[in-house]
Amino acid sequence: MAKIRLHCRTAPGTISALVANYFKSAAWLGLAQDTRQTRRPLLERFQEQHGDKRVALLRREHIEKMLDKISSPAMKDHWLRSVRGLMKSGVPLMLKVDPTTGIKVKQPKPGGYHTWSRAEIAQYRAYWPLGTQARLVLEFGLQTASRKGEIVRLGPQHLYVGQNGEWRIKIERIKGSRDVDIRVSSELLAACQAMPKTDLVYIVGQKGGALSKITLGHLFAQWATEAGLPEHCRMHGLKKSSMVEIVLAGGSAPELMAVSGHRSLKVAQTYIEAAFDRPELADGAFDKVRSKRERHVGYVG
């Protein structure tokens, strides 16, 4: 059972009172469980740091200063979403205006994430052997094009043997994507079979229980750094690498969507464009031209 922190600073009109009321509200209880799981620790820290301050005195410039202290764009966005939900719950009883209104965090475009090279993947695999969570997370991200929020939910119950005797996996996609049922690669199967089957999820914390997607992101960054990889080797890049490999193998946009669960051809196109800077794509085109010429009667190379 999760611990509930008790706070003494619950004077009316304070941030502490606002947080306490928010955790009881329909707006909070209406959030998805994993969203509450990732936002609660952040809001509790916010309460500890600013709990005795008056909510009515909070201004946009205060929020912006707090954001400036966070270096990662992803963490800034997570912090802002969490605090924005809290502030909205205080309007109009404790706040006249939501101080987060109009504040945006500039995020990298999907095409801006680093695509892991085959050498980087090999380096990570060489450092993290089968049987480690670090290795399994890489294989999940790489072989199934999964996000952090999807990987933290995956467990032995999602794998099964299909009609043709091949291993398959069912993945519940998030962010509006379609759920998928895809073949399990030999690399992913080996990584799964090397893990204990005692939990409903493969990736668990030191004290047991599923991790939040935020925690997984931090852990993976540590694992990649420990493997000697540069800072740009992060989890979203695995998904991008997976999609690029499908393109290099001749996969079409609909085939990409069948794997990733994306509903938009526009999104799939961003991954196709990400393959344009890979020499293999140009080499494949010339190989096709050469093959066609060699089949032509009378062709002399």
Secondary structure, DSSP 8 states (H G I E B T S, - for coil): -------S---TTBHHHHHHHHTTSHHHHTS-HHHHHHHHHHHHHHHHHHTTSBGGG--HHHHHHHHHT---HHHHHHHHHHHHHHHHHTTTTT-SS-TTTT-------GGGS----HHHHHHHHHHS-TTSHHHHHHHHHHHH---HHHHTT--GGGEEE-TTS-EEEEE---TT---EEEE--HHHHHHHHTS--SSSSS-B-TTSSB--HHHHHHHHHHHHHHTT--TT--HHHHHHHHHHHHHHTT--HHHHHHHH----HHHHHHHHHHTTT-HHHHHHHHHHHHHHHHHSTT---
